[in-house]
Amino acid sequence: MLAEYLGEEGFSAQTVHDGESGLRAALTGRYAIMVLDMMLPRLNGLDVLRQLRAQSQLPVLMLTARGDDIDCIMGLELGADDYVTKPCSPRKLLARIKAVLRRVQPDREDSLNAPLQAGPLTLWPGRRYAEWENAPLELTATEFNLLEVLAHRAGTIVSKQDLSRLALGRPLERFDRSIDVHMSNIRQKLPQRADVRSRIQTVRGMGYFLLRD
């Protein structure tokens, strides 16, 4: 049903019914995004995501059962870009897919040769490429966008509401921990400072900010 709806909205969607087939399809390089159900035979959604992230940064939107917070958090920790809880309307799923795809597509007004610098961090938004002290950073699409928002405002607190709107392309929902989990993933990928502080600081009740140096 969802594939038919997406087809009517201009997408070409392929449906597979087990995790092993889904993983093989995702690794072909033919697709722009994967909508991944957590409840799959042969290879469950988390195992698919774990194996996929070892080889590919293909954007992934998870489908989880309502109330399965642990699955949502584990999926985000493994590198999923976003999630939708079931049951969900096809229209909501379409909106989330479009939001993820917008995040991975280069901004046409952004010059490919205009890097964004924030201390040791350098981002090329048009190329979706990041370096830390000239060493490549392996980031998912969502991690890249969050880091880009923080880099633009380095040294300034950015609220979770703004991060969700600017980086995830949607309003922050109640009890949504996506931002926190993505930030935890990014912290693990950035080297610590000499004083052992994280490069990304949390201000309780307000948001996050990226240290300038």
N, C-alpha and C positions, 0 to 999 in steps of 0.2 A: 504494500500500500504506500509506504513512504517513498519507495523507488519510483512508483508511478506518479506520485505527487511532484517529486523533484523533476521528473521528466517533463511534466507539464509546465514547470517553471524554467525550463531551458537547460537543465542539467542532464548529463548522460551518466546514469547511475547503474552500477553492476551490483547484484546482490549475491552473497555467498552465505552458506548456512552452517559453517563450522569454522573454528579458529584456525586450523591448519590451512584451509583454502583461503581464508581472509589474509593470513600472513603472507602467503605466496603472492596473492594479488597485490597487496600493498607494496611488496618489494620489487614489483616489475618496473616501477617508475612511470607508469602510465596515468596515475591518478593525482588529482590536486589535493584531495583530502580523504580521510578515512572516518566513517561513522562507525564506531566500534561498540557493540553490545557487550556488556560484561558477562552475560549468561550465554555461553556458547559451548557446544559439545566438542570433544577431542582436545581442544586447547582453549581454556577460558580467556576472557578478555584481558585480564591482567598479565597472563603469560604471553599473549599475543603482543601486548604493548611492550613488555620487557624485552622480548626478542626483536621487535621492530626497532626500538630505540638503540639497540646495539649496532644497527646497520643503517638506519635512516632517520631523517628529521621530518618525515612526512607529517603534516598537521593531522591531529587526531582529536575528534570530538566523541566523548564517551556517552553512551546511553546506560543509565543505571536505574535500578528500581528505587522508587521513592523511599527515603529513609535509610538507604544504604550509605551512610556517611563514611564508613571505613573504606568502602570501595572507591568512593569519590576521592578521598584523600590519598589513598594508595595509588590510584591512577594518575593524579596530578603529580605525585612524587616521582612516578616513573616517567613523566614527561608528556602526559596528555595536555592538550592546549585548553580544553574547556569540557564541560559536561552538561547534559540535560537529563532530568529525572523523568522516568516513565510513570504513568502515562503522560504524554505530552502531545500538544497539537502539532500537526505537520507544519503549520505556519511558524510556530515557535522554533522548531528544529531548523527550518529554512533560514530564519533570521540569525540563528547562532552559526550556521554554516557560512552564511555570507559575512558575518562579523569576523570569523576566523580567516576566511580567504582574503578579506580586506587587509588584515594584519600582515599577511605574507606577501602581498603584492607591492612592488615598489611604487612609491609616490611619483607620479609623472612629473611633478614640479621639482623634485629633488634631484640635484645633480649627482651623478655617480661618483664624481671626484670631489665632493664636498663632505669631508669627514666631520663628525661631531666628537670633540675632545673633552674629556673630563678627567684630568690627572693622568694616570697610567692607562685609562680606558679610552679606546678609539672605536667609534662606530661609523660604518658607512651605511646609512639607512637605505639608500637606493639599491645597494648590493646585498643588503641583509647580512652584512659581514661585521664581525667584531674581533678586536684584538685587545690583549692586556699586555702592556710593555712589549709590543711587537709579536707576541705569541697568540695564535688563534684561540678564540673562545667558541666552544661548541654549545650553541644555545638553541632551544626550540623557538618557534615563531613567537609564542607568548612571552617567553623569557626575554627575547630580544626587544620586544615592544615595551615591556616594563622597564628594562634597563635604559632604553632610549628616553622614556618619559623622565626617569630620574636624572639622567645625564643632562637633559635640557635644563633641569632645575637643580643642578648639583649644589649641595649646601643648603637647600630649601626643603622644608617639609612638604610632602605631597600626600594628600589624604587618600584613603582607600577608595573613596567615591570617585575621585579624579583618576586614580590609577585604573579602576574598572572601566570608567567611561572612555578614557583615552587609549588604554592598552588592550582591553578586552572587547571594546566596542559595545558595551552594554552597561546599564545601571547596576550598581552593587545590590545584590539581593540580600534579604534578611538571613542571617546565620550562614552566609556564604563565606567559606574559608579559602577560596581559590587563590586570592592575592597572597595570603599568608604562606600557603604551601609553595607557590611559585617563587616567592621571595626567599624561602628557605633553600630551594633548589639553586637559585642564583648565588646565594651566599657560599654554598659549597663549591661553586665553580670559580669564585674570585679569591685570589690569594689574600691572606690576612695581612694586616698592617704589622709593622714592627712592634707596636704596643699591644698586639694580639686582638685589637678591636676589629669587628667586622666592618667591611667597607660600606655596608648598608646598615644604617641604624634605624631602630624602631623607636618611635615616640608614642607611648601608650595613649590610646584614645584620640590620636591625631593622624598618624600615618608613618611614612618612611622618608628617609632622605639619604642621598649618596654623598659620602665624604669627598671633598674636592681633591685630597691628596692621600 
